Amino acid sequence: MPTAERRTPVQDMVRIESGEFLMGSEDFYPEEGPVRTVQVDGFWIDEHAVTAGEFRRFVRETGYVTVAERPLDPSDYPDAEPDLLVPGSLVFRRTAGPVPLNDVHRWWEYVPGALWKKPGGPGTTINGRDNHPVVQVAYEDAEAYAAWAGKELPTEAEWEYASRGGLEATAFAWGDEHFPEGKAMANSWQGEFPWQNLKLDGFEGTSPVGSFPPNGYGLYDMTGNTWEWTSDWFRADSSEAASPCCAPPTISGERFPRKVIKGGSHLCAPNYCLRYRPAARQGETIDTSTSHIGFRCVVRS
């Protein structure tokens, strides 16, 4: 790995100077509090999420095989149905009509053969979508890419500090108004989740990186589009927070630990999951890859 990349970040990164900020929120979900003052050292961060095209280059140059492509060890999934013990990933399926919102199995499906280059399963492709964020990457996959690029995954504090773009204690990365002057500022779900997506922002599913205005630091899609992995382990102080609203079911139960994911995704809707905000956080098991989780990287200096 070229050491120069650690000293001088590659293009398309933004410098975030050291500073202090109020992290968290007490206005939305319990796992986001308490609000506390956090000091962050300076770092560089990717201006947009790692794209499918960038991940393709990594795989071509290294021969890396993602978690979703590897055989499953039955001892890791003792309660799983046998037909699910094959390589694959979790894919969102829009329902035909309204359904109870307390059962995520109604809109998440474990799809054999779903992986980063076939994010919806066999018959789907990323061809023509190289500038969309890569998805169907587990935590280990994101770490491997970051190491190859001479970078690291951000901590939760680094990620949230960068996401706020210099704004203090606002609900969203752009301020407190949801749709300022009627304009969508992030790729999220408009309508009744999980069946009616009005696509007022112009997209269903992921959008090309940079499709929405950057935040105050010049960073794109820090909220909405895809959740993003961070390097911090997830801990929650309440049983409510331990069952995140828009995380998919896992076939491992709680046998795998969770990392913090940040930022919300195109599946976040006000009627179900208002989490396309800097303070929003969830825990995701490290073996899980889905059609709405990606990542970006940092260089600390």
N, C-alpha and C positions, 0 to 999 in steps of 0.2 A: 504494500500500500504506500503510495508516494507520501512522504512526510510533509511535502510542500503544501498538500491540500489541507493539512491541519493548521499550518501557519497562515495560509492565505486562502480563504474560502473560494470556491468556484463561483461562477457568475450566478445571477438570479437569487442571491441571498441579500438580506437586509440586516444592517447593524442595529442592534437594540442596546442602548447604553444602560449602564447599571442604574438602579433606582429603587425606590420604595413605593409600594402600592397597597391598596386595600384589596385583599383577596377574599373571594367568596361572596355569598349573598344570603340574606335571611328573609327574602321576599317571595321565594318560589318553592324549592324542594329542600327537605331536611338535610340531605347529605351535602348541601352547598355551604352550610354554616359551620362554625360562626365566622363572621367577618373578622379578619385579623390583618395586622400590618406585616408585610413580608418584604424583605430586602433581597434583590436579585442582582447578581453580577452581570456585567455586559456579555453579550454573545451575538452570534450571527444566526439567522434563521431563514430557511427557504421561504421565498416570497409566495410560493404556492405549494400545494400538496404534491407529493411525488406522483408523476403521471404514469399511465399505462405504458407509454412509449419509453420513459426513463427506466421503468422496471424491466421492460423487455430487453433493453440493452444490458442491464445487470445480469439477467438470466443467460443471455447469449454469451456474454464474456466469461461467466463463471460456471455455467452448467448447474446453477442452483436449482434445487427441487423444493417447492414450497410445502408447508405442512399439509395443505389440502390435497396434495398429490401423493402423499406417503401412506403405506398400509397402516391400519389402525391396530393397536394392541388390545385384544379383547379384555385383558386384565385392567386396562384403564377405563373401560366402559362396561362394567358388569351388569348394568341394568338396561343396556341398549338392545333394541331389536336387532337380530342377526343381519337383516337386510340393510341396516344402516352402518354396519361395520366395514364399509368400503370407503375409499378416498372420495372426498366431496366437501361441500360447503353449504352454508345456509343462504337461502335466496328468498327475498320478499316476493309474495304473491298478493296482488290487490284482490280484495274480496268482491263478490258480485253485489253485495248490498250491506247494510248496517249489520254489525255483529257486536256481541258483548266485548268490551275493551279489557276484560280481565283474563283473557286467554290468548297469549301471543301465538299459540300453535295454529290459530286460525289464519294467520298471514305469513308465518315463517315456515319454510319447508327445507329439510335437509335433502340436498340434491346431489346424488352421486355424479362425479365428473365435473362439478362446478369448481372452477379455479380461476386464477387471476386473468388468464387469457380467454376463458369461457365463463364470464362472471354469472351468467344466468343458467349455466349448465350446458350439456351437449347441444350443439346447434346454434349456440350464441358465440360471439366473437368480439374482440376489441379492435378489429380492423376498422379503420376509419375513426377510431375513438382514442387515438394515441394521446390527445391532449386532455382527456378526462382523467380524474384521479384514479390510480390503481386501487382496486378493491379485492376482496377475497384474499387478504394477507393477514396471517396470524402475527402475534407479537414477535415471534422468533424471525419471521420473514422480514419484518420491518427493521429489526436489529441487524440482520445480515446485510440488508441493503445499505443501511447507514454505515456500517463498518467498511463495506466495499468502497463507499463514496468518501471515506475519510471523515465521517461525521458521527453524530450520535443522535439518539432520540431525546426530545426535550423533557425536562421535568414538568410536573403539573404547574408549578409556579412560573417557570419560564414561559410555558405555553400561554397561561392566562394573562400574564403581564404583556406579552406580545399581542395577544388577541384584543386587549382593551385599546390599543392604539393611542395611548396617552390620555384617554378619558378616565375619569375617576368615578367609580361606583354607579355607572349607568347600567340600565338593564341590558342593552344590546351593544354590540361593538361600534355602532354608529350613533348611539344616543338612547333616549328613552321612548321615542315614538316608534311604534311597530312598523308602519309603512309610511315614512315621511313623505308628505305630498303625494300619497298614493303609490309610491315607488317601492318595489320589492328590492331589498338590500342584500338578500341571501337566498340561496336555493333551499326552500322548505316546502312543506305540504300546505296548500290552500284548499279548504273544503273539509269534508268529514272523513277523517281517517277511520279505517283503512280502505274505504271503498270509493270515495268521491274525491278525486284530485282535480281541481279547477284549473290548475296550471297557470295561475295568474302571473307567475314569474317567468313563464315561457318554457318551463321544463318539467318533465316527468322522469324521474330517475336522476342520475348524476348529470351535471353540466360541465362543459369544458372549463378548465381552471381559468380564472380571470374574467368570468362572464358577468360578475357583479363588481361594484365599486370597491376599491381597496379601503382598508381602515386607515387611521391616522398615521400609521407607520409604513404604509405602502404594501401591506400584506393582503393577499387575496384569500377569500373563502375561509377565514379563520372560524366562522360559524356557518352552519348549513353545509350543504353538499355532501360531505362525508364526516363522520366522527374521525378522530385522529388519536392514535396510540401515544401515550406518554410513558416515561420510564418508571413512574411511581406505582407502588403497590396500592390497591384500593382498600380502604378501611372505612367502614360506616358504623355510626354509633346507634343506629336504630334498625329494627327489622324492616321497616318501610323502605329505608334507603338501600337495604341489601337486595331488594327485588326491583331493579330499575325498570322504568316503564317501557322503553322501546328496545331493550336488549332482546335478542332472539333466544329461544330455548337452546340448551346445549345437550348433547348426548352424554356428557360426562357428569351431569349434576354439579356438585360442588367439589369434585375431586381435584380440580385444577385451581390454582390461585388466580386472582384477578389483578389486572393492571387498570389504571385510570385511563379512560378515554374522554376526550373533550370536544366540545364544539357543536354537537348535534349533527343532523344530516337532512337530506331531502325528504326523509320520512317523518320529521318532526312537525307536528300540527298542534295548534293551540288547544284543540278539543281533547288532546291526548298527551302530548309531550312537548311542552314549550321549552326546549333545551338548546335552541340555536342561539346561545348567549355565552359570553366569556366565563361566567361563574359556573355554568352547568357542568356536571360531571357524572359519570357512571363507572361501574366496574365491569370489565369484560374478561372472561376466562382466557388464559394465554393460549389455549389450543384452538380458539374459535376464530374462524374467518367468515366474513359476511359480505353481502352486496352493498353495505353502507358504511364500512370502516376502512379508512386509509391511514396515511401518516405524512408527516414532513420532518425534516431533520434540522439539527443545530450544529454549530461549531462554537466552542467556548474559547474565548481569548480575552 
